[in-house]
Amino acid sequence: QVQLVESGGGLVQAGGPLRLSCAASGFTFSTYVMGWFRQAPGKEREFVAAAWNEIITDYADSVKGRFTASRDNAKNTVYLQMNSLKPEDTAIYYCAAKRRVLGMVNKRSNYDYWGQGTQVTVSS
């Protein structure tokens, strides 16, 4: 069966770094766009970043320049390196998988598979 398992979340001081990982299985990882979304309490789940392949990435304006998405297809793993974290980055972070031709990367309904999320808390 398809599984996406996030890890690496935790508590970090504002300004610090954190790296999230998402291990995928049960589908052909290299043919899917891998996305990162986040959801804070009382807010909609929002797009953070996506990795089309091992080279091409997209980012939300709110994280551009601070976060870096990457992937290792040989390991079936996608990463989100988060630097210069702010309290407003606090959220549950989810990884998700989308077929390449199926719509925009920032629209959550275009994703086929979702992980259970990992909590990131940024303290001030």
DAQUIPE-V198210 format. One record per helix or strand of 2 or more residues. SS is the DSSP state (2 for helix, 1 for strand). FROM is the first residue (numbers start at 0). LEN is the number of residues. Records with the same first field share a line. If there is no record, write none. Layout:
SS->FROM-LEN ; FROM-LEN
This chain:
1->2-5 ; 9-4 ; 17-8 ; 31-8 ; 45-6 ; 56-3 ; 66-6 ; 76-6 ; 90-9 ; 112-2 ; 117-6
2->28-3 ; 72-3 ; 86-3 ; 107-3
